[in-house]
Amino acid sequence: MVIVPNFYKLFFERLTGLTLFEKLGKREKITADVLLKTCKALNCGITNIMDTEKTMMPNGGGLGMDIEIGKFTLESLTTGMYSEPESCFREYIQNAVDSLDTALATRLVQADDLRIEIIVNGARQEISIRDNGTGIKKELVRKTLLDIGNSTKLHTTNRGFRGIGRLGGLSYCKKLSFCTTALGDNEKTLITFDCEKLKALLVPGQSTEHNLLSVIEAVTDVKVMQEQASAHYFIVKMDDVDDISSLLDLETVKDYISQVAPIPFRDRFYWGREIKSKLTENGIPVAEYPVFIGESFDLLSQVYKPYKNSFVANSRAGTSKDEVLRLSFFRIKDGSQQMVAYGWYADTDFSGTLVDERISGVRVRQGNILIGNNSTLAPYYKERRFNGWAIGEVYVVSQKLIPNARRDDFEKNDTFSDFTIGLRDTIGTEIADKIRAASKVRNNPIQKTLKKVERDIAKVEEVLTTGFHSSTEKEQVAVGIAATRKDLYAIPKSAPLEVVEQKMALMERLATLAGDVDESTNFRVKKDIPSNFSKAEKKVIQAVMEVLTRNFERTTVDSLYREFIAELTAGGKKQ
């Protein structure tokens, strides 16, 4: 039996939109005759595209014919593979993350020292992505970087595992280079692709004497240079980047990376801590990596996920401000009740479509890297449009759920079928029901008031538990309780009996809370300031918190406070 190389499997997937496993229903090695017969049956034109160069397969290998690898397959696996230019950033970041994971596992790098740096310089039309992972040993560089569709990585442990992601930048620049070295090597290897020459060789009807192998040989250059033996890194460099694409727009790239990359939530996103805590409780490790981006190494800033506590929504009535009120968590299981994925979504007022597309839609992540985009899960809602009203993430757990080559969805198998059913039963149904319920409340003034009062009470209870930031905040909470009681007074006595009873119960809760707030001495600053600070220094810090609470919302103050205390605790008393 002759086994078809990974290259052909990838090419088949590109032509048909399916994997061989999906089409043939097999989880076994595919022979040459099965591959060619299937392609012929699908009329996908594989024999027309494969030209000139022949990779011999012995007569015992099925059809007993020569398989030709055409040069145009390279174009199919680069430009044709991805729907948006920014995808090349995802490919290079996931390769960097795999290298960082290995460096961390082998104790080459400490967790605090992991780093991915991205330079987007529009003036010079240059892009570079650098990581301080393991790099590649000098004896493996050529084979690792010049083999196509051939990778030793496993989908169960690596984000990138098909061996084609590194080609992502070929279509968008004049020169693509990879520079790398590994610990202990005293040399670095620089491999450069001449992308202009590549495009010329791929013009239909010209350079017909070339095949895939000779094209690669013609457009690549390999140099070996001296390097410190202690160095270890991998650098991707794109020179003379096509300025027609969005790759040189720093803000566009930053927005893309903030949604796609395996990076942390921003501290000021209050709910990020609860999400991470729930994931940990459920045994789901979610790795995060520091990714920095800027126009130069002197202007780098860290990128975070774009989620935020409040946002603007668009509805038929116009725009309105909405906020995250609480989180809902859910599990998706397969037929044997094994967990396939774990997710969260935000409970909000569900006022309409989110204006900020960076956070709209429940997103799917594997290895904390985005699969697809913000509309990938839209088909699983009762109404597709409801996806744009939602915020959330689904973290894939099962190793049987495998991303396709384009990473815009998953391979179709039994686990994927269970996954889609679970999506319809959770976010597809739950969010739709909550959107309709929220709409009814908005159209009923009394119900709208009752919901607001319940929300106000929940916020007061949270403050009493966590503590006040300042005396100013304590006064603000007391004033807020009085205002909320006035809202309840507005509900007429002629309202339905169940509404009147609910009103009275809420009035009692507010009266109790007013007393609790008045008596509370739970101030966060008093218990969190390091003990080695003097009374004068503590008064200064308390004064700072008074100013902050007069000028910012609690969620913002809370985020700043956490950073402030962390800095004080880490640095101690300054001299």
ZAMARGU-4260 file (C-alpha; in steps of 0.2 Angstrom, whole numbers, plus 5000, padded with zeros to 4 digits):
<rodrens>
0) 5000/5000/5000 | 5006/5017/4996 | 5002/5031/5008 | 4997/5048/5000 | 5008/5062/5008
5) 5000/5075/5018 | 5002/5087/5004 | 4989/5078/4993 | 4977/5077/5008 | 4978/5096/5010
10) 4976/5099/4992 | 4961/5088/4991 | 4953/5098/5005 | 4957/5115/4997 | 4948/5109/4980
15) 4933/5101/4988 | 4930/5110/5004 | 4930/5093/5013 | 4943/5083/5021 | 4946/5065/5014
20) 4940/5058/5031 | 4924/5068/5029 | 4920/5063/5011 | 4925/5044/5013 | 4919/5042/5031
25) 4936/5035/5036 | 4949/5037/5050 | 4962/5027/5041 | 4977/5030/5029 | 4971/5035/5011
30) 4979/5026/4996 | 4984/5034/4980 | 4970/5025/4970 | 4957/5030/4982 | 4962/5048/4982
35) 4962/5049/4963 | 4946/5040/4960 | 4938/5051/4973 | 4944/5067/4964 | 4939/5060/4948
40) 4921/5057/4954 | 4920/5074/4961 | 4927/5081/4945 | 4938/5093/4955 | 4952/5094/4941
45) 4966/5087/4951 | 4975/5079/4936 | 4973/5096/4926 | 4982/5106/4939 | 4996/5094/4943
50) 5009/5096/4929 | 5026/5092/4924 | 5035/5086/4939 | 5032/5067/4943 | 5032/5059/4960
55) 5034/5041/4957 | 5022/5029/4965 | 5026/5010/4963 | 5014/5000/4953 | 5009/4991/4969
60) 5002/5008/4975 | 4985/5007/4967 | 4983/5014/4950 | 5002/5011/4946 | 5003/5029/4938
65) 5014/5044/4940 | 5007/5058/4952 | 5011/5076/4945 | 5013/5090/4958 | 5009/5106/4949
70) 5016/5123/4953 | 4999/5131/4955 | 4995/5120/4970 | 5006/5133/4979 | 4994/5147/4975
75) 4980/5136/4980 | 4988/5134/4997 | 4992/5152/5000 | 4981/5165/4992 | 4967/5153/4990
80) 4967/5146/5007 | 4962/5162/5017 | 4948/5174/5015 | 4957/5189/5023 | 4975/5195/5022
85) 4975/5197/5041 | 4974/5178/5043 | 4993/5177/5040 | 4995/5186/5058 | 4985/5172/5065
90) 4995/5158/5057 | 5012/5166/5063 | 5005/5169/5080 | 4999/5151/5083 | 5016/5145/5077
95) 5025/5157/5089 | 5013/5150/5103 | 5018/5132/5099 | 5036/5137/5101 | 5033/5146/5117
100) 5024/5131/5124 | 5039/5120/5120 | 5051/5133/5128 | 5040/5133/5143 | 5039/5114/5145
105) 5058/5112/5143 | 5061/5127/5155 | 5070/5136/5142 | 5060/5151/5146 | 5050/5156/5162
110) 5032/5160/5160 | 5035/5179/5165 | 5047/5180/5150 | 5037/5174/5136 | 5035/5187/5123
115) 5028/5189/5105 | 5032/5206/5097 | 5024/5212/5081 | 5030/5227/5071 | 5018/5235/5058
120) 5028/5249/5050 | 5017/5257/5036 | 5030/5270/5032 | 5043/5257/5028 | 5030/5244/5022
125) 5037/5231/5034 | 5030/5218/5046 | 5039/5207/5058 | 5033/5194/5071 | 5046/5188/5083
130) 5045/5176/5098 | 5058/5170/5110 | 5053/5152/5110 | 5064/5137/5105 | 5068/5142/5088
135) 5073/5129/5076 | 5089/5119/5077 | 5101/5123/5062 | 5101/5105/5055 | 5082/5105/5054
140) 5078/5123/5047 | 5078/5119/5029 | 5067/5104/5030 | 5055/5112/5043 | 5053/5128/5033
145) 5054/5122/5015 | 5043/5107/5016 | 5025/5111/5011 | 5010/5103/5019 | 5021/5092/5030
150) 5022/5094/5048 | 5027/5084/5063 | 5015/5094/5074 | 4999/5085/5082 | 4982/5094/5082
155) 4980/5087/5100 | 4995/5097/5107 | 4998/5111/5094 | 4988/5125/5087 | 4996/5124/5070
160) 4998/5107/5063 | 4996/5106/5044 | 5013/5114/5038 | 5006/5127/5027 | 5003/5142/5039
165) 5020/5149/5036 | 5016/5152/5018 | 5002/5164/5023 | 5012/5180/5019 | 5019/5175/5002
170) 5004/5184/4993 | 5006/5201/5002 | 5024/5206/5000 | 5039/5206/4989 | 5050/5197/5001
175) 5046/5185/5015 | 5060/5179/5026 | 5062/5167/5041 | 5076/5170/5053 | 5079/5157/5067
180) 5092/5150/5079 | 5091/5138/5094 | 5099/5137/5111 | 5117/5130/5109 | 5119/5134/5090
185) 5131/5147/5086 | 5123/5151/5069 | 5107/5158/5063 | 5098/5153/5047 | 5089/5165/5036
190) 5078/5158/5023 | 5071/5171/5010 | 5056/5169/4998 | 5057/5181/4982 | 5038/5184/4981
195) 5039/5194/4965 | 5048/5181/4956 | 5036/5168/4963 | 5021/5178/4956 | 5029/5179/4939
200) 5032/5160/4939 | 5014/5157/4943 | 5007/5167/4928 | 4996/5155/4919 | 5003/5149/4902
205) 5021/5155/4906 | 5036/5146/4914 | 5027/5130/4910 | 5044/5120/4912 | 5042/5123/4931
210) 5034/5112/4944 | 5031/5115/4963 | 5048/5109/4967 | 5058/5119/4955 | 5048/5135/4959
215) 5052/5133/4977 | 5071/5131/4972 | 5070/5146/4961 | 5062/5158/4973 | 5071/5154/4989
220) 5088/5159/4996 | 5096/5151/5012 | 5110/5160/5022 | 5119/5155/5037 | 5127/5168/5049
225) 5135/5169/5066 | 5125/5170/5081 | 5127/5169/5100 | 5125/5151/5106 | 5113/5158/5120
230) 5101/5165/5108 | 5084/5157/5103 | 5071/5165/5093 | 5060/5164/5077 | 5057/5180/5066
235) 5045/5181/5052 | 5049/5197/5041 | 5038/5204/5027 | 5046/5217/5016 | 5038/5229/5004
240) 5021/5224/5010 | 5006/5227/4998 | 4999/5244/5004 | 4982/5240/4995 | 4979/5227/5009
245) 4975/5231/5027 | 4990/5223/5034 | 4999/5240/5036 | 4985/5248/5045 | 4991/5247/5063
250) 4974/5249/5071 | 4966/5237/5060 | 4979/5224/5064 | 4978/5227/5082 | 4959/5225/5082
255) 4961/5209/5072 | 4974/5202/5084 | 4964/5207/5100 | 4950/5196/5093 | 4960/5181/5087
260) 4976/5179/5098 | 4977/5169/5114 | 4979/5185/5125 | 4972/5190/5142 | 4957/5200/5146
265) 4960/5218/5151 | 4960/5221/5170 | 4946/5234/5168 | 4935/5220/5161 | 4927/5216/5177
270) 4920/5199/5172 | 4936/5192/5165 | 4941/5186/5183 | 4925/5176/5184 | 4927/5168/5167
275) 4945/5163/5171 | 4939/5156/5188 | 4925/5146/5181 | 4937/5139/5167 | 4949/5134/5181
280) 4935/5126/5192 | 4930/5115/5177 | 4948/5109/5173 | 4950/5119/5157 | 4967/5127/5155
285) 4967/5143/5145 | 4984/5148/5141 | 4987/5167/5138 | 5002/5175/5130 | 5009/5193/5130
290) 5008/5200/5113 | 5015/5217/5109 | 5012/5227/5094 | 5018/5244/5087 | 5027/5253/5073
295) 5044/5250/5081 | 5052/5241/5096 | 5052/5257/5105 | 5033/5260/5103 | 5026/5243/5108
300) 5010/5241/5118 | 5002/5225/5124 | 4986/5219/5116 | 4971/5213/5126 | 4954/5205/5122
305) 4942/5219/5117 | 4928/5214/5130 | 4922/5228/5140 | 4909/5231/5154 | 4897/5243/5144
310) 4894/5245/5126 | 4882/5253/5114 | 4868/5243/5105 | 4858/5248/5090 | 4839/5244/5089
315) 4824/5251/5079 | 4822/5264/5093 | 4840/5270/5090 | 4856/5267/5100 | 4856/5264/5118
320) 4869/5260/5131 | 4869/5242/5138 | 4880/5233/5150 | 4885/5216/5156 | 4874/5212/5171
325) 4880/5194/5175 | 4887/5179/5166 | 4879/5163/5161 | 4890/5147/5158 | 4886/5131/5149
330) 4893/5114/5144 | 4892/5105/5128 | 4893/5086/5128 | 4894/5072/5116 | 4884/5056/5114
335) 4894/5048/5128 | 4892/5063/5140 | 4910/5069/5138 | 4912/5087/5138 | 4916/5094/5120
340) 4916/5113/5125 | 4913/5125/5139 | 4907/5142/5136 | 4900/5159/5143 | 4889/5173/5137
345) 4884/5189/5145 | 4867/5193/5151 | 4863/5210/5146 | 4847/5220/5142 | 4849/5213/5125
350) 4844/5230/5118 | 4849/5226/5100 | 4864/5223/5089 | 4881/5228/5096 | 4889/5243/5087
355) 4907/5237/5092 | 4909/5222/5080 | 4925/5217/5090 | 4915/5210/5104 | 4898/5205/5095
360) 4894/5187/5093 | 4898/5172/5103 | 4916/5166/5097 | 4923/5149/5096 | 4941/5147/5103
365) 4953/5132/5103 | 4969/5133/5112 | 4962/5151/5115 | 4964/5155/5097 | 4949/5161/5087
370) 4941/5148/5075 | 4931/5157/5061 | 4924/5175/5066 | 4911/5184/5075 | 4897/5176/5064
375) 4903/5158/5063 | 4889/5153/5076 | 4875/5163/5068 | 4867/5148/5060 | 4864/5139/5077
380) 4852/5153/5083 | 4833/5153/5081 | 4836/5169/5071 | 4853/5172/5064 | 4853/5191/5069
385) 4852/5186/5087 | 4871/5182/5086 | 4875/5200/5084 | 4865/5204/5100 | 4876/5192/5111
390) 4894/5193/5119 | 4903/5177/5124 | 4915/5163/5120 | 4915/5144/5118 | 4931/5135/5123
395) 4934/5119/5113 | 4939/5105/5125 | 4938/5089/5115 | 4953/5083/5104 | 4940/5075/5092
400) 4934/5093/5087 | 4948/5097/5074 | 4949/5114/5065 | 4949/5113/5046 | 4964/5119/5035
405) 4957/5137/5034 | 4953/5137/5053 | 4936/5145/5049 | 4926/5130/5055 | 4929/5111/5060
410) 4931/5095/5051 | 4914/5086/5050 | 4913/5071/5061 | 4902/5064/5074 | 4909/5075/5088
415) 4906/5091/5077 | 4888/5085/5075 | 4886/5084/5094 | 4894/5101/5095 | 4881/5109/5084
420) 4867/5101/5093 | 4874/5108/5109 | 4876/5125/5102 | 4858/5125/5096 | 4852/5119/5114
425) 4862/5132/5123 | 4866/5149/5115 | 4854/5146/5101 | 4839/5144/5112 | 4844/5152/5128
430) 4849/5169/5121 | 4834/5169/5109 | 4823/5167/5124 | 4831/5180/5134 | 4831/5192/5120
435) 4812/5190/5118 | 4809/5191/5136 | 4820/5207/5137 | 4809/5214/5123 | 4793/5211/5133
440) 4800/5220/5148 | 4805/5235/5138 | 4787/5236/5131 | 4780/5235/5149 | 4785/5251/5159
445) 4781/5242/5176 | 4791/5227/5172 | 4805/5238/5166 | 4805/5247/5183 | 4805/5231/5193
450) 4820/5224/5183 | 4829/5240/5186 | 4826/5240/5204 | 4832/5222/5205 | 4848/5226/5196
455) 4851/5241/5208 | 4849/5230/5223 | 4861/5217/5216 | 4874/5231/5214 | 4872/5237/5232
460) 4874/5220/5238 | 4890/5217/5229 | 4897/5234/5235 | 4893/5229/5253 | 4902/5212/5251
465) 4918/5218/5242 | 4919/5235/5252 | 4918/5253/5248 | 4932/5262/5239 | 4929/5278/5248
470) 4917/5288/5259 | 4911/5296/5243 | 4906/5280/5236 | 4897/5276/5252 | 4887/5292/5250
475) 4883/5288/5232 | 4876/5271/5236 | 4865/5278/5250 | 4859/5292/5237 | 4856/5278/5224
480) 4845/5268/5236 | 4834/5283/5239 | 4832/5286/5221 | 4828/5267/5218 | 4814/5268/5231
485) 4806/5283/5222 | 4806/5272/5206 | 4796/5259/5216 | 4784/5273/5223 | 4779/5277/5205
490) 4771/5260/5202 | 4753/5263/5206 | 4743/5254/5219 | 4730/5249/5205 | 4743/5238/5197
495) 4740/5219/5197 | 4741/5210/5214 | 4757/5200/5210 | 4766/5217/5205 | 4760/5226/5221
500) 4767/5211/5231 | 4783/5211/5221 | 4784/5230/5224 | 4782/5228/5243 | 4795/5214/5244
505) 4808/5225/5235 | 4804/5240/5247 | 4808/5229/5262 | 4824/5224/5254 | 4829/5242/5250
510) 4825/5247/5268 | 4836/5234/5275 | 4850/5238/5263 | 4849/5257/5267 | 4853/5252/5286
515) 4867/5240/5281 | 4875/5254/5271 | 4873/5266/5285 | 4882/5255/5297 | 4895/5247/5286
520) 4913/5251/5289 | 4919/5239/5276 | 4932/5251/5266 | 4943/5241/5254 | 4958/5254/5256
525) 4960/5251/5275 | 4962/5232/5273 | 4972/5232/5257 | 4986/5245/5260 | 5002/5237/5265
530) 5005/5238/5283 | 5022/5246/5281 | 5014/5262/5275 | 5013/5277/5287 | 4997/5285/5292
535) 5001/5300/5281 | 5004/5289/5266 | 4988/5280/5269 | 4978/5297/5270 | 4986/5301/5253
540) 4980/5285/5245 | 4963/5287/5253 | 4962/5305/5245 | 4966/5298/5228 | 4952/5285/5230
545) 4940/5299/5234 | 4945/5308/5218 | 4943/5293/5208 | 4926/5288/5214 | 4919/5306/5211
550) 4925/5305/5193 | 4923/5287/5187 | 4911/5273/5187 | 4913/5259/5199 | 4919/5246/5187
555) 4933/5258/5181 | 4938/5263/5199 | 4938/5244/5203 | 4950/5240/5189 | 4961/5255/5193
560) 4961/5250/5212 | 4966/5232/5208 | 4981/5238/5198 | 4985/5251/5211 | 4985/5239/5225
565) 4995/5226/5215 | 5008/5239/5212 | 5009/5244/5230 | 5010/5226/5236 | 5024/5221/5223
570) 5034/5236/5225 | 5032/5239/5244 | 5035/5256/5252 | 5044/5268/5240 | 5059/5277/5247
</rodrens>
